Amino acid sequence: MERLIYKYLSKLHQQGLADKEKVTFIALDAELFTNKPLREELLELSKLFEVMNINSILFSEPSEPYKSIINELTEENYLDQIIRPQFKDYKKNNSETIELDRITPLDCETRTFLHDIPVIKNFSFSSIAQALSIRKSAIIKNHGIIAYGTITPEQAYISYSSTCFAAFVKYFLDALNYFEYCSLKKINPNKRFLEAFKKIVQYLLNSGLIGETQNRTFKDILSCLLTNREKDYQFSASVSSNPQNEQDVINAILDTGKAVVKYRLVDSYFGNISYIFEDKIYISQTGSSMDELEGCIDAVSLDGSSSIGITSSSELSTHKNIYYKTGYNAILHGHPLFSVIMSMYCSYRNCQYFANRRICHIGCKEERLIYNIPIVSGEIGTGSKGIVNTVPLAIKYSGGVIVYGHGVFTSGKDNFYKPLSLLLDIEKICQREYFRRINDYIKLDIKHLFQCQLDTV
């Protein structure tokens, strides 16, 4: 247990989610183990083991920019000053909002995994226990994020990471919609919110979450996307080489998965990867971490003659359908932050779904592009509105597709060079497009904050 605790402490630090010294892990094995002495408020957390069937608790103040983002989302006047004004002309209430005691982002991860995020106003045992009895994690206002695991500390880490991801996506999408609203109405943005936004963006730049990718400018990236020419990324040999046997396939998947995490193109355990070789599709298992795929790759017969696929990614059918309809045999799926944000941003304010965004991910019929990359709707799974139908058709000509609220699929033939480089490029252009729009909407001298995103074409 102690080894696992320190493993996830390192992961939290490496992925910029929390400083090690601010993290409290409490785990129950043969006896209670903690990574630091429990004093004062932290003693309250240990009582959770008496009322919940859990084996671990993770509590920490998140690192920047997540700390300031969560502070903004839980600020007392955020709902009335930032969210509601945009929807006052509509009869329906926007369902992507902040209630008194919860945050409800509408990205795919939150819809399917977290549902919503409780906000606890006071650090008290009863409030924490009540919130965690219905959700995997919660925000304790002005303190941090708390999450638990029922079997392993990994579950607590996943919930903590997913909460950071959800808060990030919601905040930056809210900001973009709000600044657009202010521009359309010709009103000045809320001064306090604007100043906080600028500070958060500076934290973002300092953290390395945005910026140049392997020293490639936006002009370079756009040229590659529009001409389909080869890129000049430097990846490991197994990522760029064509596998010759089963072990080569496994090595390529392992190294590509590690690269996806290294470049922060996926959070916690979300995302998946596959490669079709001979008569099998080699695909990551459901719930597996992309940087720890050893022993978590299934070799599933394409003809359906094996039951091995029962443990495979929930998007196995989508991967197979991409192969059948396009011939692409190297397929990658990640959840890059700004790709998810831009997929959910829509300027069609007269759309029937604008005031009730809960059905956009399955009901949107608009043809949208970011440069030549399509954005499609679709649910996880194989239904008539599932991504198994929408993604393969859209990815055929571009090699990449953004799914509403659900990240990016990229594909290529024979190796993972194109899927990985395209995933990096799509996230880069989504970052650039986001800050270009922000710069247009708020009309203030903040260009220096976004200079790395506003290089001219």
PABA-634900 format. One record per atom (N, C-alpha, C): residue in one letter; x, y, z. Coordinates in steps of 0.2 Angstrom, whole numbers, plus 5000, padded with zeros to 4 digits. Layout:
BEGIN
aXYZ
...
END
This chain:
BEGIN
m500449945000
m500050005000
m500450065000
e501050065004
e501450125004
e501750134997
r501950084994
r502250094987
r501750124982
l501150104983
l500550134978
l500450204980
i500450224986
i500350294988
i500850334985
y501550314986
y502050364983
y502050364976
k501850304973
k501750304965
k501250364963
y500750364966
y500250414964
y500350484967
l500750494972
l501050554974
l501450584968
s501850544966
s502350564960
s501950574954
k501450544952
k500950554947
k500650624947
l500350634953
l500050704954
l500550764953
h501150754955
h501650804954
h501850804947
q502050754944
q502250754937
q501750784932
q501150774933
q500650794929
q500350864931
g500750894936
g500550964938
g499850974941
l499650924944
l498950924948
l499050944955
a499550934958
a499650944965
a500450944967
d500550984972
d501250984975
d501250924980
k501850884980
k501850834985
k501750844992
e502050904994
e501950925001
e501250945003
k500850954998
k500150975000
k499650925000
v499850864998
v499450804997
v499450765003
t498750745005
t498650695010
t498350635008
f498750575008
f498450515007
f498350475013
i497750445014
i497650405019
i497350335017
a497650285018
a497450215016
a497450165021
l496950125020
l496850065025
l497050005022
d497549975025
d497749905023
d497649865029
a498249835032
a498149795038
a498049845044
e498349905043
e498249965047
e498250025043
l498050085046
l497950145043
l498650175041
f498750195035
f499450225033
f499250295030
t499750345032
t499650405029
t500350435027
n500350475023
n501050505020
n501250565025
k500850585029
k501050645034
k500650635040
p500850675045
p500450665052
p499750695051
l499250665054
l498550695054
l498450735060
r498350805058
r498250855064
r497650895062
e497250915067
e496750965066
e496250935061
e496150975055
e495650955051
e495750895047
l496350875046
l496450805043
l496250745047
l496250755054
l495950705058
l495250685056
e494850735054
e494150725052
e494150675046
l494650685042
l494550635036
l494650565038
s495050545043
s495150475045
s494450445047
k494050485050
k493350465052
k492950435046
l493150455040
l492750425034
l492750355034
f493350325036
f493350255035
f492850215040
e492550255045
e492150225050
e491450215047
v491250265042
v490550265039
v490550245032
m491150235028
m491150225021
m491550155020
n491350125015
n491650065013
n492250085008
i492750105011
i493350135006
i493950115009
n494450115005
n495150095007
n495650155007
s495450205003
s495950265003
s495550325002
i495950385004
i495650455003
i496250495001
l496150534996
l496550584993
l496350654994
f496650694998
f496450764999
f497050814997
s496950864993
s497450904992
s497250974989
e497551024990
e497451084987
e497851074980
p497451094974
p497751074968
p498251134966
s498751114962
s499251164959
s498851214955
e499251264953
e498951314948
e499051284941
p498651294936
p498051344937
p497451314940
y497451254942
y496851224944
y496551254951
k497051274955
k496851304961
k496351364960
s496651414956
s496251474955
s495651464950
i495651414946
i495051394942
i494551374947
i494651334951
i494151304956
i493951364961
n494351404963
n494151464967
n493651504963
e493751514956
e493351554952
e492651514951
l492651454950
l492051414949
l491651414955
t491951424961
t491551414967
t491451484971
e491651544967
e491551604969
e490851624970
e490651664975
e489951674977
e489551704971
n489851744968
n489451784963
n489551754956
y489851704955
y490051674948
y489451664944
l488951624947
l488351604944
l487951664941
d487851714946
d487451774944
d487751824940
q488451834940
q488751884936
q489051854930
i489251794929
i489551764923
i489151724919
i488751684922
i488351634919
i487651654917
r487251674922
r486551694920
r486451744915
p486851804915
p486751854910
p486651824903
q487051774901
q487051754895
q486451724893
f486051694897
f485451664896
f484751694898
k484851754900
k484251794902
k483651804897
d483851794891
d483351804885
d483051744883
y483251684887
y482951624885
y482451594891
k481951564889
k481451534893
k481751484898
k482151434894
k482451384898
k483051404902
n483151374907
n483851384911
n484351344908
n484951364907
n485551334905
n485751274910
s485751214908
s485951164912
s486651154914
e487051184910
e487751184912
e487951244916
t487851234922
t487851294927
t488151274934
i488151324938
i488351304945
i487751314949
e487551264953
e487051274958
e487351294965
l486951294970
l487251314976
l487751264979
d487651204977
d488051154980
d488451104976
r488451124969
r488751074964
r488951114958
i489451084955
i489651114948
i489551054943
t489251074938
t488951024933
t489251044926
p489951024925
p490151024918
p489850974913
l489850984907
l489550944902
l489950904897
d490650904899
d491050864894
d490950794896
c491150744891
c490950674891
c491150644897
e491750654900
e492050624906
e491650644912
t491450704912
t490950714918
t490350684918
r490050684912
r489350654911
r489350584913
t489850544911
t489850474911
t490250454918
f490650494921
f491050464926
f490950504933
l490950574933
l490850614939
l490050634940
h489750644934
h489050674934
h489050744936
d489250754942
d489350824944
d489750824950
i490050884952
i490550894957
i490250934963
p490150894969
p489850934975
p490350984977
v490051044980
v490451094983
v490251094990
i490751084994
i490651085002
i490951155004
k490451185008
k490651255010
k491051255016
n490951205020
n491351205027
n491751145027
f492351145030
f492651085031
f492451045037
s491951005036
s491650965042
s491550895040
f491650845044
f491550775043
f490850765040
s490350785043
s489650775041
s489550795033
s489750855032
s489650875025
s490050835020
i490750825022
i491150785017
i490850715016
a490650685022
a490350615021
a489750615017
q489350665018
q488650665014
q488850675006
a489350715005
a489550724998
a489850664994
l490250634998
l490550574995
l490150514995
s489550514999
s489150454998
s488750454992
i488750504988
i488450504981
i488850524975
r489550544977
r489950564971
r490650534973
k491050524968
k491750494969
k492250554971
s492050614971
s492550664973
s492150734974
a492450774978
a492050844980
a492550894980
i492350954980
i492751014981
i492551044988
i493051054992
i492951084999
i493151154998
k492751204998
k492851274996
k493451305000
n493951334996
n494451364999
n494951315003
h494851255001
h495351205004
h495651154999
g495251124994
g495451084989
g494951034987
i495250974984
i494850924981
i494950864986
i494450824987
i494450764991
i494150704986
a494450654986
a494250594982
a494350534986
y494050474984
y494150414988
y494250354983
g494550304985
g494550234982
g494250184986
t493850134983
t493550084987
t494050014987
i494450014981
i494849954981
i495649974981
t495850024977
t496550044977
t496550124977
p497150154979
p497250224979
p497250254972
e497250204967
e497250234960
e496550264958
q496050234961
q495350264960
q495350334963
a495650344969
a495550414971
a495950464967
y496550434964
y496950474960
y496550494953
i496250444951
i495850454944
i495250504946
s494950504951
s494350544953
s494650614954
y495250624957
y495550694958
y495750724952
s496050684947
s496250704941
s495650724936
s495150684937
s494550704932
s494250764935
t494250774941
t493950834944
t494350894941
c495050894941
c495450944939
c495250964931
f495250904928
f495050914920
f494350944919
a493850924923
a493250944922
a493151024924
a493451044929
a493451114931
a493851154926
f494451134923
f494751164918
f494351184912
v494051124909
v493651134903
v493051174905
k492751174910
k492151214911
k492351284912
y492851304916
y493051374917
y493251404910
f493651374906
f493851404900
f493351414895
l492851364895
l492251374890
l491851424893
d491651424899
d491251484902
d491551554900
a492251554901
a492551624900
a492451644892
l492551594888
l492451604881
l491751634879
n491251594882
n490551614881
n490451684884
y490651694890
y490551754893
y490851814889
f491451814887
f491751864884
f491451874877
e491251824874
e490851834867
e490251874869
y489851854874
y489251884876
y489351964877
c489951974881
c490052044882
c490252084876
s490552054871
s490752084864
s490052094860
l489652044860
l489052054856
l488552114859
k488552114866
k488152164869
k488452234870
k489152234868
k489552294869
k489552324876
i489652274881
i489752294888
i490452274890
n490652304895
n491252284898
n491252224902
p491752174902
p491752114906
p491752134914
n491552094918
n491652104925
n492352104926
k492552164930
k493252174931
k493552124935
r493252104940
r493552054945
r493751984941
f493251964937
f493251904933
f493851914928
l493851964925
l494351974919
l495051974922
e495152004928
e495852004931
e496051934933
a495551904936
a495651834938
a495851794932
f495451804926
f495651764920
f496351774918
k496551834918
k497251854915
k497751814920
k497651814926
k498151784931
k498151704929
i497551674928
i497551604927
i497851584920
v497751634915
v498151614909
v498851624910
q499151664914
q499851674915
q500051604919
y499651584924
y499851524927
y499851464922
l499451464917
l499351414912
l500051414907
l500251474906
l500851484902
l501451454906
n501451474912
n502051454917
n502051374918
s501451344917
s501451274919
s501651234913
g501651264907
g501851224901
g501251194898
l500651204900
l500051174897
l499851194890
i500051254889
i500051284882
i500751314880
g500751314874
g501451344871
g501651304865
e502251314863
e502551284857
e502551204858
t502451174853
t502551094853
t503151074849
q503651054853
q504351034849
q504551094845
n504451154847
n504751214844
n504451224837
r503851194836
r503451204829
r502951264830
t502951314825
t502551374826
t501851354823
f501351394824
f500751384821
f500751374814
k501151414811
k501251424803
k501451354801
d501951324804
d502151254802
d501551204803
i501251204808
i500651154810
i500151164805
l499951224803
l499351234799
l499551214792
s500151224790
s500451204783
s500351124783
c500551094788
c500551024788
c499750994787
l499351024791
l498651004791
l498351024784
l498451074781
l498151094775
l498451054769
t499051034769
t499351004763
t499450934764
n499350904770
n499350834772
n500150814771
r500550864771
r501250844771
r501550814777
e502050774777
e502350744783
e502650794788
k502550784794
k502750824799
k503450814801
d503750854805
d504450844807
d504550834815
y504050794818
y504150774825
y504750724826
q504950724832
q505450674834
q505150624839
f504950574837
f504750524842
f505150464842
s505050414847
s505450354847
s505350314841
a505850264840
a505850224834
a505250184834
s504950154839
s504350114839
s503750154837
v503750214839
v503150254837
v503150264829
s503750274826
s503850294819
s503950234815
s504050174817
s504250124813
s503650074812
n503650044806
n503049994805
n503149924809
p502749904813
p502849844816
p502849784812
q503349734813
q503449674809
q503149614812
n503049614819
n502749554822
n502349584828
e502049534832
e501649554837
e501949594843
q502549574844
q502949614849
q503049684847
d503249694841
d503349764838
d502649804839
v502149764838
v501449804839
v501349824846
i501549774851
i501449794858
i501949854860
n502549844858
n503049904859
n502849964857
a502549964850
a502250034847
a501750064852
i501250014854
i500650044858
i500950064865
l501450034868
l501650054874
l501950124874
d502450134869
d502750194868
d502350254866
t501850234862
t501450294860
t500950314866
g500750264870
g500350284875
g500750324880
k501350304881
k501750344886
k501850414883
a501950424876
a502050494873
a501350534874
v500850504874
v500150534874
v500150574881
v500350534886
v500350564893
v500850614894
k501450604891
k502050644892
k501850714889
y501450714883
y501250784880
y500650804883
r500350774888
r499750794892
r499150804887
l499050744883
l498550744879
l497950704881
v498050684887
v497450634891
v497550644898
d497050644902
d497050644909
d496850574912
s497050564918
s496950504922
s496950444918
y496450404917
y496550344913
y496150344907
f495850404905
f495450404899
f495850404893
g495550384887
g495950384881
g496050304879
n496150294873
n496350224871
n496750224864
i496950164862
i497450154857
i497350084854
s497450084847
s497350014844
s497750014838
y497949954836
y498349934830
y498049874827
i497949874821
i497649814817
i498249784814
f498349714816
f498949684813
f498749614811
e498849594805
e498549534802
e497849524803
d497549474807
d496849464808
d496649484815
k497049534818
k496849554825
k496849624826
i496449654831
i496549724833
i496849714840
y497349754841
y497749754847
y497449824850
i497149814856
i496849884859
i496949884866
s496949944869
s497049954876
s496449934880
q496549904886
q495949884890
q495549944893
t494949934894
t494549984897
t494849994904
g494850064906
g495150074913
g495850074914
s496250064908
s496950064909
s497250134908
s497850144911
s498150204910
s498650204904
m498550254900
m498950254894
m499750254894
d499950274900
d500650264901
d500850204905
e500450154906
e500550094910
e500150034906
l500250024900
l499849974896
l500149904896
e500749894899
e501049834900
e500449784903
g500349734899
g499849684902
g499149704901
c499049764898
c498349794897
c498149804890
i498449754886
i498249764878
i497949694876
d497349704874
d496949644871
d497049634864
a497149574862
a497249554855
a496549514853
v496149554850
v495449534848
v495349514841
s495149454839
s495049434833
s494549484829
l494649504823
l494249544819
l493549514817
d493549444817
d492949414815
d492449404821
g492649424827
g492249414832
g492249344835
s492749304833
s492749234835
s492949224843
s493249274846
s493449274853
s493049314857
s493049294864
s492749334869
s493249384872
i493849384870
i494349424873
i494149494874
g493749524869
g493649594869
g493149614874
i492949574879
i492549594884
i492849644889
t493549634889
t493949684894
t494249744890
s494149744883
s494449794879
s494049864880
s494349914878
s494049984878
s493349984876
s492950024879
s492250034877
s492150054870
e492750084867
e492650104860
e492950064855
l492949994857
l493249944852
l492849944846
s492149954846
s491749954840
s491950014835
t492050074839
t492250134835
t492950124831
h493450094835
h494050084832
h494050034826
k493649974827
k493549934821
k493249964815
n492750004817
n492350034811
n492750084807
i493250124811
i493650164808
i494150124803
y494350064805
y494750024801
y494349994794
y493749974796
y493349944790
y493150004785
k493050064787
k492850114783
k493350154780
t493950154783
t494550194780
t495150164778
g495250104781
g495850064780
g496450084785
y496350134789
y496750164794
y496850104799
n497450084801
n497550034805
n497950054812
a498150114812
a498450144819
a497950194821
i497650184827
i497150234829
i497250254836
l497150314837
l497350344844
l496750394846
h496650394852
h496050434855
h496350464862
g496350534862
g496550564868
g496050624870
h496050654875
h495650704878
h496050764879
p496350794874
p496750864875
p496250914877
l496450954882
l496051004885
l495651054880
f496051084876
f495751144872
f495351114866
s495551054864
s495151024859
s494451004862
v494450984868
v493750974871
v493351034872
i493751094874
i493451154875
i493151184869
m493551184863
m493351214857
m492751164854
s492751104855
s492251064852
s491551084855
m491551104862
m490951124865
m490751204864
y491251234861
y491051304860
y490651314853
c490151354854
c489751364848
c489451434848
s489551464842
s489251534842
s488551544839
y488251484838
y487551484836
y487051494841
r486951564844
r486551574849
r485851564848
n485651564842
n484951554840
n484751484839
c485251444841
c485051364840
c484551344845
q484151294843
q483651274848
q483951244854
y484651224854
y484951184859
y485351234864
f485351294862
f485851344866
f485651344873
a485051354875
a484851364882
a484851294886
n484951234882
n484951174885
n485451124882
r486051134884
r486651104881
r486751034883
r486351004887
r486350934888
r486250884883
i485950914877
i485850864872
i486250884865
c486650934866
c487150954860
c487550894858
h487750854863
h488250804861
h487950744856
i487250744857
i486950694852
i486450724847
g486250794848
g485750824844
g486050864839
c486650894840
c486950944835
c486950914828
k486750954823
k486750934816
k487150984812
e487451034816
e487851084812
e488551054810
e488751074804
e489351054801
e489851104803
r490351084808
r490851124811
r491551104809
l491951144808
l492651134807
l493151184811
i493651154813
i494251194815
i494751184810
y494851234806
y495251234800
y494951174796
n495351124794
n495051064791
n494851004795
i494851014801
i494650954806
i493950964808
p493550914806
p492850914808
p492750904815
i492150934818
i491850914824
i491250884823
v491150824827
v490550784826
v490250774833
s489550754833
s489250734839
s489250664839
g489050634845
g488950564845
g489050544853
e488650484854
e488750454861
e489250404861
i489550384867
i489950324867
i489450264866
g489750214862
g489350154861
g489150144854
t488650104853
t488550084846
t487850094844
g487450144847
g486750164845
g486750204839
s486150214837
s486150254830
s486450324830
k486550354836
k486850414837
k487550404840
g487850344840
g488450334843
g489050354839
i489650364842
i490250384839
i490450334834
v490250264835
v490350214830
v490150234823
n489650274823
n489350294816
n489650364814
t489750404819
t489950474816
t490650484815
v491050454819
v491850464819
v492150434812
p491950374811
p492350344805
p492250384798
l491650404797
l491450444791
l491850514791
a491850544797
a492250604797
a492950604797
i493250544799
i493950544800
i494250524793
k493850494789
k494150464782
k494550504778
y494450574778
y494750614773
y495250664777
s495150674783
s495550714787
s496150684791
g495950614793
g496450584797
g496250594805
g495950644806
g495750664813
g495050694814
v494750684819
v494050714821
v494050734828
i493650784829
i493550804836
i492850784838
v492750754843
v492050734845
v491750784851
y491150804850
y490850854855
y490950834862
g491350874866
g491450854873
g491850794874
h492150764869
h492450694870
h493150684868
g493450734866
g494150734864
g494250714856
v494850684854
v495050684847
v495250614846
f494950594840
f495250524837
f495650544831
t496250514831
t496750524825
t496950454822
s497150444816
s497250384813
s497750384808
g498050334806
g498550334801
g498650254799
k499150254794
k499250184791
k499950164793
d499950104796
d500650064797
d501050084803
n500950144806
n501350164812
n500950224815
f501250234821
f500850294825
f501150364824
y501550364819
y501850434818
y501350484817
k500950474812
k500450524810
k499850534815
p499650474818
p499050484823
p499350534829
l499950514831
l500250554837
l500350624835
s500650634829
s500850704827
s500250744826
l499750714823
l499050744822
l498750764828
l498750724833
l498450734840
l498750794843
l499450804842
l499750864845
l499550924841
d499550914834
d499350974830
d498651004831
i498150954832
i497450974833
i497451014840
e497750984845
e497751024851
e498051094850
k498551094847
k498951164846
k498451214842
i498151194837
i497651234833
i497051254837
c496851214842
c496251224846
c496551274851
q497151274854
q497351324859
q497351384855
r497651394849
r497751454845
r497051484844
e496651444842
e495951464840
e495551494846
y495651464852
y495351484858
y495651554860
f496251564860
f496551634862
f496451684857
r496451664850
r496251714845
r495651744846
r495151704848
r494451724849
r494451764856
i494751744861
i494751784867
i495051854865
n495651854862
n495951924860
n495451964856
d495051934852
d494551974848
d494052004852
y493751964857
y493151974861
y493352034866
i493852024870
i493952074876
i494252134874
k494652144868
k494852204866
k495352244871
l495752204875
l496152234880
l496852214878
d497352254881
d498052244880
d498252184884
i498052124882
i498352064885
i498652014880
k498852044874
k499152004869
k499751974871
h500152004875
h500751984877
h500651914881
l500051904884
l499951834888
l499851784883
f499651794877
f499451744872
f499951744866
q500551774866
q500951784860
q501151724857
c501251664861
c501451604858
c500851574854
q500251594856
q499651574852
q499451614846
l499751674845
l499451714840
l499951734835
d500451684834
d500951694829
d500551704822
t500851744817
t500451754811
t500551694806
v500051684802
v500151634797
v500451664791
END
